Amino acid sequence: MDQPKVISYASEYTVTCVPDDPHWNITVEYRGDHRWAVKHGGRCLGRDGSWSYESIPSEREEQWLADHRFPLAEALILAQDYAPLIKVNGKTPEDWHNYTR
């Protein structure tokens, strides 16, 4: 009997300005059909720069998906652009770095 072919692939990337603390992480997560979500917590980044909560798959309409899904290269750039802007308890990564010095 032949064994199935084993493959490896990335389905999630983490982008952060504060390593070792997942509260600051933005994740880029594969959502199928060559589309990726940019997420922080339970929220997804939209093309307009706003964050909205991601509903269950059966409630997502095509327009919402078009506004909140990206090709991988674009999703990674967006995550890198927004990582310095994330706020946790009202603090930015810059505030955190200044506090921990």
Residue pairs with C-beta under 8 A, 6 or more apart in sequence:
10 30
11 29
11 30
12 27
12 28
12 29
12 30
13 27
13 28
13 76
13 79
14 25
14 26
14 27
15 25
15 26
15 27
15 28
15 76
15 79
15 80
15 83
16 24
16 25
16 26
16 83
16 93
17 24
17 83
17 84
17 86
17 93
17 97
18 24
18 93
18 96
18 97
23 88
24 83
24 86
24 88
24 93
24 96
25 40
26 38
26 39
26 40
26 79
26 82
26 83
26 86
27 38
27 39
27 40
27 79
28 36
28 37
28 38
28 39
28 72
28 75
28 76
28 79
29 36
29 37
29 39
30 36
31 37
31 69
34 71
34 72
35 65
35 69
35 70
35 71
36 69
36 70
36 71
36 72
36 75
37 44
37 45
37 54
37 68
37 69
37 70
37 75
38 44
38 45
38 70
38 75
38 78
38 79
38 82
39 45
39 54
40 51
40 82
40 86
42 53
42 54
43 51
43 52
43 53
43 54
44 51
44 52
44 53
44 54
44 68
45 51
45 68
45 78
45 79
45 82
46 52
46 67
46 68
47 67
47 68
48 67
52 68
54 60
54 68
55 64
70 78
83 93
84 92
84 93
84 94
85 92
86 92
86 93
88 96
91 99
